[in-house]
Amino acid sequence: MRAHYVLLLLLQIVGVNGELISVLTGTAIAIATGAFWGLKDKIKCQLYECCHEPDVNFNYHSLDADIANLLFGQHLVKDVVVNALKAHWHNENPKKPLVLSFHGYTGSGKNYVAEIIANNTFRQGLRSGFVQHIVATNDFPDKSKIEDYQMELRNRILSTVQKCHRSLFIFDETDKLPEQLLGAIKPFLDYYSTISGVDFRRSVFILLSNKGGGKISDITLKQYENGYPREQLRLESFERELMNFSFNEKGGLKMSELISNHLIDHFIPFLPLQREHVKSCVDAYLRKRGRSDLVSNVDFVERVLNSLQYFPDSSKAFSSSGCKRVDAKTDLELAKIRPQFQFDDEL
């Protein structure tokens, strides 16, 4: 009888331990599986770009500082662009993508600002797979292929946003795009929650154009000749004119539904640069080249500034090329400086 009780006790112990072992084994497998998938995601993001931090992380304070320190003479850009991006990024439920249209003559900083935005949103900047930099004359050179281009552009945008809803699209030389090409992407910029099952509302589209550059210069010149600071100019002084120029003149936005349906959120003027702004560009480039010693060299800086062209003839108030040729002209003057050779005292 005693043996019978002992046997029952042993069976109970084995049963309890068996359940315990099963529980522990199951828990270990669950933990290991979770750890594996977590590790897998981390490994994947080490090998490939992922649509979250640290690969995608909008830095408002850094963007504000970069535009303040690296862009000269563009108070409207600093005010509108920085705040528009901040508002859109921190909006938990935006109604549509943010669409910005940059206008102004060459060298005023349009591409530069687009690059600054990319650098402060994506760890890889313009090299990010979530950034599409579309150049009209390179990507869409043949205006007779408009239907093919429309399909290509739609697929390019759709596939990018499928990978990351925080994608950035930069359309360079919008004024040189085939007319009506941008009409193909209207649904992506409209007030829809999804298109083809993809949510575009957190993406950003930036259109760069020279259209309206003359009108921007006229308004800025009038302000200059009347003796008023350019910083007193407001966005309202330009937006209606830029909208009309873009809609009525030849170019990618002519008669575009993006304008008539009010899908472009802000038309932003890049003002022509005065000599003092170009000087700031020269100073910045000298520091970048490791020649801060020449920043205070008045003769050297004046030679660079005098090698550039200015308009109008009556006042020479503004640089014809903005800061676009500053690097080349500064390098030319640097090359003229006789190198200082160091001789070995033992020779």
Steps between C-alpha positions, in 0.01 A plus 500: 500500500785740589659427163173592331494845667863561409428418139204741491717774655771452240248520218359826642848652527584400144167644381551834672857531379387404152253786496763733640751393239240553226423849627865595532576357157212689343602824671860459387389439142274808508779718639749363251256554212432860606869566543566350157247721326617804690859419408397429142346849471811658651728307265281593203525871589878466527512367145214697346340839558190485722207740517554599864769638729790543457463477121194728492486770765394858434718737704322835517765675711783389272305602189431842649867546590628382160273735305591787732876435474539369145241698302540873455248772416192276501291593804177382337644155440607469861161611625271301270694183417618415849160556660307325222717189536477508877120528491464219247740262674339537842144478370370158602234503229593722202227534238742492205872497416692822549569664162742792473586693184838683502545786254795723413799555277791259491740517794243628748505176701205286386696177456709578805192524722359176358828329588497648852148364549607153384805504728287589802237235431694198373829368634622442143374837374451515123644147473207359697279250323206700633608815314430540130686787331340539158678725246276596209763519224657171606202284599240623250684651199262394219169686510347261245507218758264666743280193557800274566644760735172532690490126565870492593459791742193350666674165552813670632306698759272212597787253552693752712211579735421128530845466660464808723205730559744780595648524149632823347463590130702784348404609148786707361444725196121469529468777241673269248280195560266398218168676552235291674753241619436599860129444442574129531591539866204719598323217688810448716490865612125523554284453810481120488575266788651240267577452131544140382506403867788740580479803734680801349394758756829501694720547192652831386519630141727792406480666157796715389451756224651814349150623413420835652866585557461829314198605703674406824795717397274792407327499839830462686667774293215742568538432871877560469468823300244638745747446782294240688662188649431184299410330828176701497382313190226246574385185325172666402694737273603209275265200524221617267750606231692171523178299479390691188841470331514126561144440378506718187854476364660211314636232731417199712229679699323672210124457537576247771232362729756512779449877494133524402407249773721680753717195573823704526513622858758778470661691210831614646717773341878483516613862484795615285816528707677828573875539512505461879328162472745381236783608731353274769512214248866576428581502872320168551685337211838622622433343839393179331829498308696550821599858410332694779808722499381657175153594626637824643716563191300783344699509175457127439126498571445809285679335207258207522196727526614719211541195275123443511227681306227716649171653385332733415755719324373807681575380853676159477290409804474125449725214396401353161597147609437530873758283679513235229841601359659593831687171544656513153598868525644455849702197389637704211622774732644241741699349212658839431647522849869407486563194719736552793778243475674375812869420463697260715759694703754222447503545122 
